[in-house]
């Protein structure tokens, strides 16, 4: 219901902060457009405070945007967190590319190095992927991040995975099944709304 001039005046004299109100005319923007603009400004001004990484307003909502160039510098802040595979195994990936324990500590002497962008049809099909090595006392293994749209290869061909999501593999060999593939989780809730900026 539209307020008349007396109601608008009374509202502006209340104890709440006054807001300029004017009656829309045929030449003004519609109230809907004004509301949409206000909502856009609100979204752009308020980054979700409890989530890691980089966020942008995309299609009217917050979505996480991964900066893949940072991987080549050895910075995995956008990928930091818990990753879980189909076997129920979880790994805590640190922003430095190393695997951490539940309390955030790492194994003595563990290092991560050799952050590269690769295109190898024996490991992936349909695009580039990102790989680095983790060395520790007793041996080392490879970590591989697969962007959305890229197929993960196993010994017998493509492994069925959710190609709409970012996936992680780790080990000394190719994964043998989709159960070996890790997906990122946030506080136990799967984070599916990711955008990719190559």
Secondary structure, DSSP 8 states (H G I E B T S, - for coil): ----HHHHHHHHTSSS---------TTS--HHHHHHHHHHHHHHH---TT--S-EEEETTEEEEEEEGGGGGGT--GGG-EEEEETTS-EEEE-TTS-EE-TTS-B-TT-EEEEEEEE--TTTEESS-EEEEEEEETTEEEEEEEE-TT-EEEETTEEE---TTS-EEEEESS--SSGGG-EEEEETTEE---EEEE-
